[in-house]
Amino acid sequence: MKKILVTGGAGFIGSHTVVELHNAGYEPILIDNFGNSSPSALQGIKHITGKDFIFYQADCNDNQVFDKIFKEHNIDGIIHFAANKAVGESVKDPLKYYHNNLNSLVNLLKNMLKHQVNNLVFSSSCTVYGQPDTLPVTEDAPVKLAESPYGNTKQISEEIIKDTCISQPHLRAISLRYFNPIGAHETAEIGELPIGVPGNLVPFITQTAVGIREKLSVFGNDYNTPDGSCVRDYIHVVDLAKAHVKAFELLNKKQEGHYDFFNIGTGKGSSVLEVVKTFEKVAGQKLNYFIAPRRAGDVEKVYAAVDKSVNVLGWKTELDLERALIDAWRWQQKLKQS
C-alpha cells in the first residue's frame, strides 16, 4: 500500500482528502500544527474510516520534521496543503504569508530531493489568475499580477515547483488550482472549522444562520455581475478531495520528470447573493445579511473552464451547490450540538 504524506492533514481540504485517499487504497500519513485546524478532525476521520492514521503534530517550517518522517517511512508521494490561506489577512500581514507559505514548500522540496521522493501534488489556487481577461478561465490564461499576497505566494510556489522539476529529471508534480471549496462530508464528521472569525463565505453563512454571528456581510453590490456581488466557482470539498486521488494516479503513470497544473472547479459561476438565497432555500430560514463596502484583494468574478481536468486528469464534479450547502448546514448544526 502506497504511503502518502498529507501536510495540513487536519485542515478542511486535507481531512477530506485523507478520507478519499483511504477509500482509494492509499495509506495517508498526516502532519499538522493545528494553526488553522483542530484535533477534532482526526476523530472525525477515524469515525468515517475506522482507522487511526499516523499523525505528526509539527510545523512544516521545521526542516528536521520532514527529514524524520522520510527516514521513518517509505513515502511514495506528498500532498502539500499546509499554508495560510485568508486573502484579507494576507493583505494586512504579508510577511506572515511569504514566510510560512514559501519556506514550508522549500523545506519540503529539499527533503524530497534528499530522500528521493518524486511525487508531489500541490494545493494551488485560482487566485493565480488574478482578474482574468476572459471567462471561463482556462489553464492557458496568463498568470497575472496577484490581487493579494496570498495569491502571490501561490504563484511563486508554482514557479518554485516548476523550476525544481526542470532541474530534477525524476521529480513529478501537479498543481491543482482550486476554485472555492465549500460543504462538508455527508456524515457531518468533518467539515470547515475556521479558527476565529471565518474568512470564507459559507462558514460565515452557516454561523449566522445558527446564531453565532449576528449578521452576514456581503462585500460589495456594485460589481459588474448580474446582481452586483462577486462571482465565484463553488466546488464541493468531497469532489475536490477526489481530484487529488486522480492527480496521484496520473503522476504514477509518468516515467520521467513531469509538471502540470489543472483547474479544479465546477465550470459554473455563482454570485455571493445567489449562494445566500440558495442557502435560505435549502435550510428553510432567512439570513440576516447586509451590503458592506468592497473588500481589499477581492476579484470581481472568476470561474473555471474544466475541459483539461475532465480530459487529461479524468476528473469532474458530481455534487452541486445545493448539496454542498446542505452538507455545510448539517455540519454546522452538529457543531452546535457538540
C-alpha positions as CSV (number, residue, x, y, z in Angstrom):
1,M,0.0,0.0,0.0
2,K,1.5,3.3,-1.1
3,K,2.1,5.9,1.7
4,I,1.1,9.5,1.0
5,L,2.2,12.3,3.3
6,V,-0.5,14.9,3.7
7,T,0.7,18.2,5.1
8,G,-2.2,20.2,6.7
9,G,-3.9,16.8,7.0
10,A,-6.3,18.0,9.8
11,G,-7.4,21.0,7.8
12,F,-10.7,21.5,5.8
13,I,-9.5,20.1,2.5
14,G,-6.8,18.0,3.9
15,S,-9.1,15.9,6.2
16,H,-11.5,15.2,3.3
17,T,-8.6,14.2,1.1
18,V,-7.3,11.8,3.8
19,V,-10.7,10.0,3.7
20,E,-10.6,9.8,-0.2
21,L,-7.0,8.5,-0.2
22,H,-8.0,5.8,2.3
23,N,-11.1,5.0,0.1
24,A,-8.8,4.6,-2.9
25,G,-6.4,2.2,-1.2
26,Y,-3.6,4.6,-0.1
27,E,-2.2,4.9,3.4
28,P,-2.2,8.6,4.4
29,I,0.3,9.9,6.9
30,L,-0.7,13.3,8.4
31,I,1.2,16.3,9.6
32,D,-0.4,19.4,11.0
33,N,0.4,22.1,13.6
34,F,-3.2,23.0,14.3
35,G,-2.5,26.6,13.4
36,N,-5.8,26.7,11.5
37,S,-7.3,23.3,12.3
38,S,-8.4,21.2,15.2
39,P,-7.5,17.8,16.7
40,S,-11.2,17.0,16.4
41,A,-10.7,16.5,12.7
42,L,-8.6,13.4,13.5
43,Q,-11.5,11.9,15.4
44,G,-13.9,12.7,12.6
45,I,-11.5,10.9,10.1
46,K,-11.4,7.9,12.4
47,H,-15.2,7.8,12.7
48,I,-15.5,7.8,8.9
49,T,-12.7,5.4,8.0
50,G,-12.5,3.3,11.2
51,K,-8.7,3.9,11.2
52,D,-6.2,5.8,13.2
53,F,-3.6,7.1,10.8
54,I,-0.1,8.0,11.7
55,F,0.0,11.7,12.7
56,Y,2.7,14.2,13.4
57,Q,1.9,17.4,15.3
58,A,4.6,19.6,13.8
59,D,5.3,22.7,11.7
60,C,6.3,22.3,8.1
61,N,8.8,25.2,8.5
62,D,10.8,22.9,10.8
63,N,13.3,21.3,8.4
64,Q,14.0,18.4,10.7
65,V,10.4,17.2,10.7
66,F,10.4,16.2,7.0
67,D,13.8,14.6,7.4
68,K,12.4,12.5,10.3
69,I,9.3,11.4,8.5
70,F,11.1,10.4,5.3
71,K,13.6,8.4,7.3
72,E,10.8,6.6,9.3
73,H,8.5,5.8,6.3
74,N,8.8,4.8,2.7
75,I,6.8,7.8,1.4
76,D,5.6,7.4,-2.2
77,G,4.4,11.0,-2.5
78,I,3.2,14.2,-0.8
79,I,0.1,16.3,-1.0
80,H,1.1,19.7,0.3
81,F,-1.8,21.7,1.8
82,A,-0.2,23.4,4.7
83,A,-0.3,27.1,4.2
84,N,-2.0,30.3,5.5
85,K,-4.9,31.0,3.2
86,A,-7.0,34.1,4.1
87,V,-6.9,36.8,1.4
88,G,-7.9,39.6,3.7
89,E,-5.3,38.6,6.4
90,S,-2.6,38.4,3.8
91,V,-3.2,42.0,2.8
92,K,-2.8,43.0,6.4
93,D,0.1,40.8,7.2
94,P,2.0,39.9,4.0
95,L,5.2,38.8,5.8
96,K,3.4,36.1,7.6
97,Y,2.3,34.6,4.3
98,Y,5.5,34.9,2.5
99,H,7.5,33.3,5.3
100,N,5.1,30.5,6.1
101,N,3.8,29.5,2.6
102,L,7.1,29.7,0.8
103,N,9.5,28.5,3.4
104,S,7.5,25.4,4.2
105,L,7.4,24.5,0.4
106,V,11.2,24.9,0.1
107,N,11.8,22.8,3.1
108,L,9.6,20.1,1.7
109,L,11.2,20.1,-1.8
110,K,14.7,20.0,-0.3
111,N,13.8,16.9,1.7
112,M,12.0,15.3,-1.2
113,L,15.2,15.6,-3.2
114,K,17.4,14.4,-0.3
115,H,15.2,11.3,0.2
116,Q,14.4,10.7,-3.5
117,V,10.6,11.1,-3.1
118,N,9.4,12.0,-6.5
119,N,5.7,12.7,-6.5
120,L,4.1,15.9,-5.3
121,V,0.5,17.3,-5.6
122,F,0.4,21.0,-4.6
123,S,-2.6,22.8,-3.3
124,S,-2.7,25.9,-5.5
125,S,-5.5,28.3,-6.2
126,C,-7.4,30.1,-8.9
127,T,-6.0,33.3,-7.3
128,V,-3.0,32.8,-9.6
129,Y,-5.1,34.1,-12.5
130,G,-6.0,37.4,-10.7
131,Q,-8.9,39.0,-12.6
132,P,-9.0,37.0,-15.8
133,D,-9.5,38.8,-19.2
134,T,-12.0,36.2,-20.3
135,L,-14.3,33.7,-18.6
136,P,-14.4,30.8,-18.0
137,V,-10.7,30.9,-17.3
138,T,-8.6,28.2,-18.9
139,E,-5.2,26.9,-17.9
140,D,-3.8,28.8,-20.9
141,A,-4.8,32.1,-19.3
142,P,-1.9,34.3,-18.3
143,V,-0.9,34.3,-14.7
144,K,-1.5,38.0,-13.9
145,L,-0.4,40.3,-11.1
146,A,-1.8,38.8,-8.0
147,E,-4.6,40.6,-6.2
148,S,-3.3,39.7,-2.7
149,P,-0.1,38.5,-1.0
150,Y,-1.8,35.1,-0.5
151,G,-2.4,34.8,-4.3
152,N,1.2,35.8,-4.9
153,T,2.5,33.0,-2.7
154,K,0.6,30.5,-4.8
155,Q,2.1,32.0,-8.0
156,I,5.6,31.9,-6.6
157,S,5.1,28.4,-5.2
158,E,4.1,27.1,-8.6
159,E,7.2,28.7,-10.1
160,I,9.4,27.1,-7.4
161,I,7.9,23.7,-8.1
162,K,8.2,24.1,-11.9
163,D,11.8,25.2,-11.7
164,T,12.7,22.4,-9.4
165,C,11.0,19.8,-11.7
166,I,13.1,21.2,-14.6
167,S,16.3,20.8,-12.7
168,Q,15.5,17.3,-11.4
169,P,14.7,14.8,-14.1
170,H,12.8,12.4,-11.9
171,L,10.6,14.8,-10.0
172,R,6.9,14.7,-10.9
173,A,4.5,17.4,-9.7
174,I,0.9,18.6,-10.3
175,S,-0.5,21.9,-9.1
176,L,-4.3,21.8,-8.5
177,R,-5.7,25.3,-8.9
178,Y,-8.8,25.2,-6.7
179,F,-11.7,27.5,-7.1
180,N,-13.9,27.9,-4.0
181,P,-14.2,24.7,-1.8
182,I,-17.4,24.5,0.3
183,G,-19.5,21.9,2.0
184,A,-18.6,19.0,4.4
185,H,-18.5,15.2,4.4
186,E,-22.0,13.7,4.2
187,T,-21.6,12.1,7.6
188,A,-21.1,15.6,9.2
189,E,-18.0,14.1,10.9
190,I,-15.6,16.6,9.2
191,G,-16.1,20.0,7.7
192,E,-14.8,23.5,7.6
193,L,-13.8,24.7,11.1
194,P,-12.4,28.2,10.9
195,I,-10.4,29.5,13.9
196,G,-12.0,32.8,15.0
197,V,-13.9,34.9,12.5
198,P,-14.4,32.9,9.2
199,G,-12.5,34.2,6.2
200,N,-14.8,32.3,3.8
201,L,-18.4,32.9,2.8
202,V,-20.1,29.6,3.6
203,P,-19.0,29.2,7.2
204,F,-20.0,32.8,7.8
205,I,-23.4,32.0,6.3
206,T,-23.9,28.9,8.5
207,Q,-22.6,30.6,11.6
208,T,-25.0,33.5,11.0
209,A,-27.9,31.0,10.5
210,V,-27.1,29.2,13.7
211,G,-26.8,32.4,15.7
212,I,-23.0,32.5,16.3
213,R,-22.7,35.7,14.1
214,E,-25.3,38.5,14.4
215,K,-25.2,39.3,10.6
216,L,-23.5,38.4,7.4
217,S,-21.5,41.0,5.4
218,V,-21.9,40.8,1.6
219,F,-18.8,42.8,0.4
220,G,-20.0,45.0,-2.4
221,N,-23.1,45.0,-4.6
222,D,-21.8,47.3,-7.4
223,Y,-19.5,44.9,-9.3
224,N,-20.1,44.2,-13.0
225,T,-22.1,41.0,-12.3
226,P,-25.8,40.1,-12.7
227,D,-26.7,41.1,-9.1
228,G,-23.6,43.3,-8.3
229,S,-22.0,40.8,-5.9
230,C,-18.8,38.9,-6.6
231,V,-19.0,35.7,-8.6
232,R,-17.1,32.5,-7.7
233,D,-16.9,28.9,-8.7
234,Y,-18.0,26.9,-5.6
235,I,-16.9,23.3,-5.5
236,H,-18.0,20.6,-3.0
237,V,-14.9,19.7,-0.9
238,V,-15.5,16.0,-1.4
239,D,-15.3,16.4,-5.2
240,L,-12.1,18.5,-4.7
241,A,-10.6,15.8,-2.4
242,K,-11.2,13.1,-5.1
243,A,-9.2,15.3,-7.6
244,H,-6.1,14.6,-5.5
245,V,-6.5,10.9,-5.9
246,K,-6.8,11.4,-9.7
247,A,-3.7,13.5,-9.6
248,F,-1.7,10.8,-8.0
249,E,-2.9,8.2,-10.4
250,L,-1.7,10.5,-13.3
251,L,1.7,11.1,-11.7
252,N,2.2,7.3,-11.2
253,K,1.8,6.8,-14.9
254,K,4.7,9.1,-15.7
255,Q,8.1,7.6,-16.1
256,E,10.2,10.8,-16.2
257,G,10.1,14.2,-14.6
258,H,6.8,16.0,-15.1
259,Y,5.0,19.2,-14.2
260,D,1.4,20.2,-15.0
261,F,-1.5,22.1,-13.5
262,F,-5.3,21.8,-13.6
263,N,-8.3,23.9,-12.8
264,I,-10.4,22.2,-10.1
265,G,-13.9,23.7,-10.2
266,T,-17.4,23.1,-11.4
267,G,-17.2,25.3,-14.5
268,K,-20.1,27.4,-13.3
269,G,-20.1,30.8,-11.5
270,S,-22.4,31.7,-8.7
271,S,-22.7,35.1,-7.1
272,V,-22.4,35.7,-3.3
273,L,-26.1,36.7,-3.2
274,E,-27.1,33.6,-5.2
275,V,-25.3,31.5,-2.6
276,V,-27.1,33.3,0.2
277,K,-30.5,32.8,-1.5
278,T,-29.7,29.1,-2.2
279,F,-28.8,28.6,1.4
280,E,-32.1,30.2,2.5
281,K,-33.9,27.8,0.3
282,V,-32.2,24.6,1.4
283,A,-32.1,25.5,5.1
284,G,-35.6,26.9,5.1
285,Q,-34.7,30.1,7.0
286,K,-33.8,33.7,6.3
287,L,-30.4,35.1,6.8
288,N,-29.6,38.4,8.4
289,Y,-27.3,40.0,5.8
290,F,-26.3,43.4,4.7
291,I,-24.3,45.0,1.9
292,A,-20.8,46.1,3.1
293,P,-18.1,48.1,1.2
294,R,-15.9,46.2,-1.2
295,R,-13.1,44.2,0.5
296,A,-9.4,44.7,-0.5
297,G,-8.0,41.8,-2.6
298,D,-11.3,40.5,-3.9
299,V,-11.5,39.6,-7.6
300,E,-14.8,40.6,-9.3
301,K,-15.6,37.3,-11.0
302,V,-13.9,34.1,-11.7
303,Y,-15.0,30.6,-12.7
304,A,-13.2,27.6,-14.3
305,A,-13.0,26.0,-17.7
306,V,-12.7,22.4,-16.7
307,D,-12.1,20.7,-20.1
308,K,-8.4,19.9,-19.2
309,S,-9.4,18.3,-15.8
310,V,-12.1,16.2,-17.5
311,N,-10.0,15.1,-20.5
312,V,-6.5,14.8,-19.0
313,L,-7.0,14.3,-15.3
314,G,-10.1,12.2,-15.8
315,W,-12.0,14.1,-13.1
316,K,-15.2,16.1,-12.9
317,T,-17.5,17.3,-10.2
318,E,-20.5,15.3,-9.1
319,L,-22.1,17.3,-6.3
320,D,-23.9,20.7,-6.9
321,L,-24.2,23.9,-4.9
322,E,-27.4,22.9,-3.1
323,R,-25.8,19.6,-1.9
324,A,-22.7,21.5,-0.7
325,L,-24.8,24.0,1.3
326,I,-27.0,21.2,2.7
327,D,-23.8,19.3,3.9
328,A,-22.3,22.6,5.3
329,W,-25.5,23.3,7.2
330,R,-25.7,19.7,8.6
331,W,-22.0,20.1,9.7
332,Q,-22.8,23.5,11.4
333,Q,-25.8,22.0,13.2
334,K,-23.6,19.1,14.5
335,L,-21.0,21.6,15.8
336,K,-23.8,23.5,17.7
337,Q,-24.8,20.2,19.5
338,S,-21.2,19.3,20.4
